[in-house]
Amino acid sequence: MQDQVYTLYHVAIDPAKFDTFKTLIEQIVEATSKEPDALTYEYVVNADRTAVHIIERYHSRGLLPHVEKTFAPFAERFLELGTIQKTYVYGETTPEIRAKLDTFGAEYLTPFAGFSR
């Protein structure tokens, strides 16, 4: 996880709004796909379409530009359709990253063992 930050967002949604939410997410994914420091950016949904997890992995330097530039134009609409209930952050973060992710109710976890391939 050196020089990388992983985030997992738990988002509650109204299943009646899922199709609208999905259309918005497709736009966000398209915009994010152009970010050179975005390594993983995936959305998954439960069977009854009431919960979505967003799984992100960035080079540390890329997380703030994503939130402040890429995601910002979509944020208001996103938050009208979904409620971020919890955010888990893995990896070493900076005070600037924490200040931004704290607004999403972030809980920070620090790696102490393991590996990635």
C-alpha contacts under 8 A as a table, 3 or more apart, distances in Angstrom:
res1	aa1	res2	aa2	distance
1	M	4	Q	5.06
1	M	5	V	6.83
1	M	91	G	5.67
1	M	92	E	7.65
1	M	111	P	7.52
1	M	116	S	7.79
2	Q	91	G	7.18
2	Q	92	E	7.21
3	D	59	H	5.76
3	D	60	S	5.31
3	D	91	G	7.89
3	D	92	E	7.19
4	Q	57	R	6.84
4	Q	58	Y	5.52
4	Q	59	H	4.38
4	Q	60	S	4.77
4	Q	91	G	6.30
4	Q	92	E	7.28
5	V	57	R	5.68
5	V	58	Y	5.41
5	V	59	H	6.37
5	V	60	S	5.49
5	V	63	L	7.56
5	V	89	V	7.04
5	V	90	Y	5.82
5	V	91	G	4.89
5	V	92	E	6.63
5	V	93	T	7.00
6	Y	55	I	7.44
6	Y	56	E	5.51
6	Y	57	R	4.32
6	Y	58	Y	6.50
6	Y	89	V	5.80
6	Y	90	Y	4.96
6	Y	91	G	6.40
7	T	54	I	7.72
7	T	55	I	5.96
7	T	56	E	5.13
7	T	57	R	6.46
7	T	87	T	6.90
7	T	88	Y	5.59
7	T	89	V	4.53
7	T	90	Y	6.18
8	L	53	H	6.55
8	L	54	I	5.56
8	L	55	I	4.84
8	L	56	E	6.50
8	L	87	T	5.67
8	L	88	Y	5.09
8	L	89	V	6.56
9	Y	52	V	7.97
9	Y	53	H	5.39
9	Y	54	I	5.04
9	Y	55	I	6.80
9	Y	84	I	6.73
9	Y	85	Q	7.65
9	Y	86	K	5.86
9	Y	87	T	4.45
9	Y	88	Y	6.43
10	H	51	A	6.91
10	H	52	V	6.01
10	H	53	H	4.81
10	H	54	I	6.84
10	H	84	I	5.88
10	H	85	Q	5.64
10	H	86	K	5.18
10	H	87	T	6.30
11	V	51	A	5.62
11	V	52	V	5.07
11	V	53	H	6.12
11	V	54	I	7.84
11	V	82	G	5.99
11	V	83	T	5.29
11	V	84	I	4.35
11	V	85	Q	5.65
11	V	86	K	7.29
12	A	50	T	5.70
12	A	51	A	4.66
12	A	52	V	6.44
12	A	82	G	5.55
12	A	83	T	5.12
12	A	84	I	6.44
12	A	85	Q	6.70
13	I	17	K	7.20
13	I	18	F	7.05
13	I	49	R	7.16
13	I	50	T	4.92
13	I	51	A	5.87
13	I	52	V	7.34
13	I	81	L	6.43
13	I	82	G	4.67
13	I	83	T	6.55
14	D	17	K	5.38
14	D	18	F	6.61
14	D	49	R	7.42
14	D	50	T	5.77
14	D	81	L	7.46
14	D	82	G	7.43
15	P	18	F	5.01
15	P	48	D	7.00
15	P	49	R	5.01
15	P	50	T	5.43
16	A	19	D	7.53
17	K	20	T	5.44
17	K	21	F	6.10
17	K	81	L	6.78
18	F	21	F	4.88
18	F	22	K	5.92
18	F	49	R	6.71
19	D	22	K	5.01
19	D	23	T	6.31
20	T	23	T	5.22
20	T	24	L	6.45
21	F	24	L	5.16
21	F	25	I	6.15
21	F	78	F	7.32
21	F	81	L	6.18
21	F	82	G	7.80
22	K	25	I	4.95
22	K	26	E	6.20
23	T	26	E	5.22
23	T	27	Q	6.74
24	L	27	Q	5.27
24	L	28	I	6.45
24	L	74	F	7.83
24	L	78	F	7.37
25	I	28	I	4.93
25	I	29	V	5.99
26	E	29	V	5.12
26	E	30	E	6.16
27	Q	30	E	5.12
27	Q	31	A	6.31
28	I	31	A	5.16
28	I	32	T	6.04
28	I	70	T	7.68
28	I	71	F	6.81
28	I	74	F	7.18
29	V	32	T	5.00
29	V	33	S	5.97
29	V	41	Y	7.32
30	E	33	S	5.23
30	E	34	K	7.19
31	A	34	K	5.81
31	A	35	E	7.57
31	A	70	T	6.49
32	T	35	E	5.39
32	T	38	A	7.11
32	T	41	Y	7.72
32	T	66	H	7.28
32	T	70	T	6.50
32	T	71	F	7.97
33	S	36	P	7.90
33	S	38	A	7.20
35	E	38	A	5.51
35	E	62	G	7.74
35	E	66	H	7.64
36	P	39	L	7.86
36	P	62	G	7.77
37	D	58	Y	5.52
37	D	59	H	5.19
37	D	60	S	7.94
37	D	61	R	7.27
37	D	62	G	4.88
37	D	63	L	7.74
38	A	41	Y	6.92
38	A	56	E	7.67
38	A	57	R	6.32
38	A	58	Y	4.69
38	A	59	H	6.78
38	A	62	G	6.62
38	A	63	L	7.76
39	L	56	E	7.48
39	L	57	R	5.29
39	L	58	Y	5.30
39	L	59	H	7.25
40	T	55	I	7.02
40	T	56	E	5.09
40	T	57	R	4.75
40	T	58	Y	6.93
41	Y	54	I	7.22
41	Y	55	I	5.74
41	Y	56	E	4.57
41	Y	57	R	6.64
42	E	54	I	5.72
42	E	55	I	5.14
42	E	56	E	6.54
43	Y	52	V	6.67
43	Y	53	H	5.72
43	Y	54	I	4.61
43	Y	55	I	6.36
44	V	52	V	5.52
44	V	53	H	5.31
44	V	54	I	6.61
45	V	49	R	5.88
45	V	50	T	7.59
45	V	51	A	5.80
45	V	52	V	4.38
45	V	53	H	6.46
46	N	49	R	5.31
46	N	50	T	6.67
46	N	51	A	5.68
46	N	52	V	6.56
47	A	50	T	7.94
48	D	51	A	7.88
49	R	52	V	7.34
58	Y	61	R	7.64
58	Y	62	G	5.83
58	Y	63	L	5.86
59	H	62	G	5.46
59	H	63	L	7.06
60	S	63	L	5.80
60	S	93	T	7.35
61	R	64	L	6.93
61	R	65	P	7.77
62	G	65	P	5.55
62	G	66	H	6.30
63	L	66	H	5.22
63	L	67	V	6.47
63	L	97	I	7.48
64	L	67	V	5.17
64	L	68	E	5.88
64	L	97	I	6.42
64	L	100	K	7.66
65	P	68	E	5.12
65	P	69	K	5.37
65	P	70	T	6.87
66	H	69	K	5.55
66	H	70	T	4.83
66	H	71	F	5.88
67	V	70	T	6.17
67	V	71	F	5.04
67	V	72	A	6.11
68	E	71	F	6.43
68	E	72	A	5.43
69	K	72	A	5.45
69	K	73	P	7.37
70	T	73	P	6.84
71	F	74	F	5.47
71	F	75	A	6.01
72	A	75	A	5.05
72	A	76	E	7.88
73	P	76	E	7.45
74	F	77	R	5.68
74	F	78	F	6.00
75	A	78	F	4.98
75	A	79	L	6.07
76	E	79	L	5.29
76	E	80	E	6.32
77	R	80	E	5.03
77	R	81	L	6.46
78	F	81	L	5.32
78	F	82	G	6.01
79	L	82	G	5.08
79	L	83	T	5.94
79	L	84	I	7.77
80	E	83	T	7.72
84	I	87	T	7.41
84	I	104	F	6.66
85	Q	104	F	7.90
85	Q	105	G	7.45
86	K	104	F	7.04
86	K	105	G	5.82
86	K	106	A	6.61
86	K	107	E	7.88
87	T	101	L	7.99
87	T	104	F	6.24
87	T	105	G	5.83
87	T	106	A	4.54
87	T	107	E	6.17
88	Y	106	A	5.59
88	Y	107	E	4.99
88	Y	108	Y	6.10
88	Y	109	L	7.32
89	V	106	A	6.53
89	V	107	E	6.07
89	V	108	Y	4.84
89	V	109	L	6.05
90	Y	108	Y	6.20
90	Y	109	L	5.09
90	Y	110	T	5.95
90	Y	111	P	6.99
91	G	109	L	6.86
91	G	110	T	5.51
91	G	111	P	6.17
92	E	110	T	6.65
93	T	97	I	6.00
93	T	98	R	6.62
94	T	97	I	5.17
94	T	98	R	6.25
95	P	98	R	5.03
95	P	99	A	6.06
96	E	99	A	5.15
96	E	100	K	6.45
97	I	100	K	5.28
97	I	101	L	6.12
98	R	101	L	5.09
98	R	102	D	5.67
98	R	106	A	7.94
99	A	102	D	5.37
99	A	103	T	7.21
100	K	103	T	5.89
100	K	104	F	7.81
101	L	104	F	5.31
101	L	105	G	6.96
101	L	106	A	5.69
102	D	105	G	5.11
102	D	106	A	5.01
103	T	106	A	7.33
111	P	114	G	7.86
